[in-house]
Amino acid sequence: MDFRDTPEEASFRADLRTWLDSALPAGWADQPPTVGRWNEAESRAWSKKLYDAGYVGITWPKEYGGGGHPHEFQGIFLEESARMSAPDHIGGIGLGMAGPTIIAWGTDEQKQRYLQPLLEGTEVWCQGFSEPGSGSDMGAAKTRAVLDGDEWVVNGQKVWSSWAHIADWCSRVGRTDPDAEKHRGLSYLLVDMHSPGVEVRPLRQITGDPEFNEIFFTDVRVPRDSMLGQPGEGWNVAMTTLLHERGTLGFALTAGLEKAVNRLVQLAKQPGPDGTRPADDPVVRDQIAQFWIDLQGLRFTNYRALTTLQKTGVPGPEGSMAKLHWSETNQRLTSFAQNLLGLSAQLDADGAVWDGFWTYNQLRSRGNTIEAGTSEILRNIIAERVVGLPKSR
């Protein structure tokens, strides 16, 4: 991996910086952050801007509406977006998980039907993997899909389905052969979230936001040709989804952590009531330096993973290391910011620094070590597939 930009990469980066400067409101990156509440209409409008400018699906094949660029260009996009604290595309799950899986496993008809609206942000995707009682053990899924003529009839429940309350489509894994070995009896269906029998119940988090949801399927009829792969191949298809989730997620996590470190520096430079700044304390500066080191460790781990992706075309297990490192670092960072705030960290909004930005993010960070694979699961993956230790079971 050569860490210097090639002439093509340097040109892409310069053009992107110019575009971000013009597309975002003046002074956007320098504004103090606020908690706010996510605005769907604004997110869709920004997503359309990104798409029209050619900054969505940067690495996807051109025949499906993508840019056809090497993976390094996606990393550049995320680095520069983090520098400007730019908003995210509304279809993060579709772009990072559903889309790459459809490209890998879908028929030509499925690719033509689903990929373009996903890129444009006109159709949003969610994921239906986890279930109550099985959690991270996807092989224990009990949601059923029974073939009835040319339709699958789906019954069951999913949980921790981020953005399901606004989603148009769900990529879900269910059991189509109850007599097969648990990993072999699964199949992967693409389900229209507007179908009769689909019920979404938002789950309100400790932050107060209903970001993820339960999904109930009651006699939901899904066309037979809405399956990725063949019946019984759901486990293999789902592994493609999870590899892309953790493999391509690394640069996005680095961008998010870079934003957080920059905000922490901004907070430490603010004078307190007595006129002193937290940054005047050498212990505080030392801890912020450690977070910066953690950020660089994450960045270069992702570069190593990118090298594997360049050579094989498939994300490797290194993505599990990135997700584990990011999630636990982000929890420590937001907790440290709360310590800098002192007693005012107890304020939720009124009178709080940045409208309670750090309190909100510290609460939200509690989910980091659960979503996209728990820390326990990721440590097992790292032990077995990166370090080469024997399986624990």
Disulfide bonds with the S-S distance in Angstrom:
none
